[in-house]
Amino acid sequence: MTGSYDLLIVGVGGQGTILASNIIGEACLSEGRTVRSAETHGMSQRGGSVETHIRIDGKYGPLISPGTADLIISFDLLEAVRYSHFLKKGGVIVSGKDIVVPTSTFQQGLEVPSRESLEEMLSGTECYIIDAVSAALEAGNMLSQNIVMLGAASHPLPVKPGSLLEVVKKLVPPKTVEINSKAFEIGVREGKKQP
Amino acid sequence: MAVRYMLGNEAIAHACVEAGIDFASGYPGTPSSEVVDTLRRQKVRDFYIEWSVNEKVAFENALGAAWTGVRSLVTMKHVGLNVAADPLMTSAYTGVKGGFIILSADDPYAHSSQNEQDSRVYAHFARIPCLDPAGVQEAHDMMAAAFSLSEEFSLPVLFRPTTRVCHSKSDVELGEPADDRRKGIFEKDPKQYVVIPAHTRILHKKLNEKQAALAKRLVELGFNRYEIKGKTGIITSGIASEYVNEIVPGDVSVAKIGAYPIDEEWLAGFVSKHETILVVEECAPVVEEVVRQVACGTVVHGKKDGCVPYEGELDPASTAAAFEKAGIPYNGEFPEDISPAEGLPPRPPILCAGCGHRATFYAMKKVFGNKGIYPSDIGCYTLGLQLGAVDTTICMGASITIGSGISNAGDENPVVCTIGDSTFLHTGIQGLINAAYNGANMTVVILDNRITAMTGHQPNPNTGVTAMGDPSPAISLEALCRTCGVSFVETIDPYDYVTMIETFKRAKETAGVKVIISRQPCVIDARRRGIKRKHYFVDTETCTGCGVCVKYGCPAIEFIDGKASINSLCSGCGVCADICPQGAIRPEVKR
């Protein structure tokens, strides 16, 4: 067996999933560990469902098979459910509590699942639901939601929070270092509140 | 030596710099685009880089450069290699002087492609070596070695990463950038470079004579290797070998094919020592066919007996399933009874909020209706499928040619095809020349957003800057279309709904080939350049909840509690205000 810690970061194109995965990858490197990941490219800027596979201490291919992921970090509650079959028994989901309603529902008149029904669908798994919008606003910018989520997910992640924060400071635009560092700390705090 | 966390394509680009690359050309296509994008942004080595108008042009440019003795690279995706197939086949005959690498990235599972073809087959067809990396580190290392291999055999080398190599990241150990320079000097040698039949017959023989030594060399270089551990063996290639290594038990032998042509004698040496062989590879059964040819008394499993799927990409679970079918034990647990949650609304990629293409499609559909026939092309605008305005898509440039075929076959419904600016310059223009000259009756809508958007905003001759960001005269699409023999050439602004409708109506009433250029910069690109417009809002008292704006399909428009609403994605194009029958949508005014 590989012994890798396997996680998926999922969300909607444009939410900053790739930056979040880069931070985790760089943090692994700073701890001298191997890491493999696979990203969604191409149509990711166009509001589609996106996924990044990351295998911490991974030595083989970058893909994670359904039913084997240790952790799913989702920036959107609907996407958390969409990818939940990737989770292994006993795995953890850390998800934002909001939903970007897919445009397809308005065009095709489909029912938008309620937050309650989605939470119900996740009830069989250990799940942290984070109010990323409020946390990001508290930090000072809506756009820092991805860093909030990273902070919240730092509890189950087998990477030191300090390593993650150092890389956050390095990879976000220079002007936003302060806001994003705060967003990370608030995320850590919100993650701690969870069961 | 430095260890970096890098994308496969970035690592490949770095390896080219290490190898002393002097010339790079390409046409963007997912998953290959970031190779040239990385090269043009790097500051370590100064050399010639271009985005070409199509893959054949890119190929021939790079081939010409290689004939002058410099090291050159041409990049494309697998379907782009079809466009460059003509020079590819003959370049194997002429050979090269400086190292020449043809990077053709394959896309198993067609993540963003129209098919799942296998570039290894092209290499076999052309009789040139093919390198098939299994991961980011190997992609780097193989690319660094590829240029020398090309020079050693004076042959073009096909480099074939797949999506999961190009768009993977991993810790990768890099080498030092080269600082030696070569200057291109073309030495005349008609017997090598003029492929008249008398020369070609000799060149073909020479090409064939290189094959045996080449196959042996690929084993010597360690690209093809094996380890014998028991009576059962796996033969695998490319990224599939990573999935195999992850699950293979310790007493099962593994042979890894990283390069082609495969030395058959060497392969037979491996196969003959086993009772059972399973061949695990993505796309076409390229390795399996050779294994079956050399297997004598050994049982061979693979695609041909249904153990490995022909379609899609592999992963650890599907590789384990192949082991299972072949009766070979594996490590790891992959739960079988797993299905995704049902009943969730789909979230396909859609045209951006404020994208000019959406407005153009909407107006076009309004005028030409459901009876209109809408051939389209490869680019963001293929997403017009969701607006019911895309009836056909086959390959780059085929909207105009398929459209004129339908028109000239006698269908009397209006034919209205859509094509992007980059795609028009790629291979659309030949279709326009042909349609105008041969008297087709059709409307060609050029969706001109001034950039090659879908692959990540690479410039093209319509953009007005080169790959390196230097200003260059932008071509005039209007003048170009008139020169092709089209007299009806109109330019519209897709944010001006009323004029757009009027122009489409005039085109409908006019016989012959009509070109309408719908011009508005890509919204992502415009935002990056700081273009800001006022957001729009819905006056909920005037809104009757008719849903016309919602059907328009802009992700900025939502429907909440029976009324329309505009969210923060609004880029201020204002088209929804024009289509609202109640006049309930207006620009926000600061008070």
Interface residues (C-beta under 8 A of the other chain):
Chain A: M1 T2 V12 G13 S21 N22 G25 E26 C28 L29 R33 T34 V35 R36 S37 A38 E39 T40 H41 G42 M43 S44 Q45 R46 G47 G48 S49 G58 Y60 G61 P62 L63 I64 S65 P66 G67 T68 L78 E79 V81 R82 Y83 S84 H85 K88 K89 V101 P102 T103 S104 T105 F106 Q107 L110 E111 V112 P113 M121
Chain B: V3 R4 Y5 L7 T30 P31 H111 S112 G135 V136 R164 H167 S168 K169 S170 D171 I239 E242 Y243 N245 E246 E313 D315 P316 A317 S318 N331 G332 E333 F334 P335 I338 S339 P340 A341 G343 L344 P345 P346 R347 P348 P349 I350 L351 C352 C380 L383 Q386 M454 T455 G456 I524 V550 K551 G553 C554 P555 I557 E558 F559
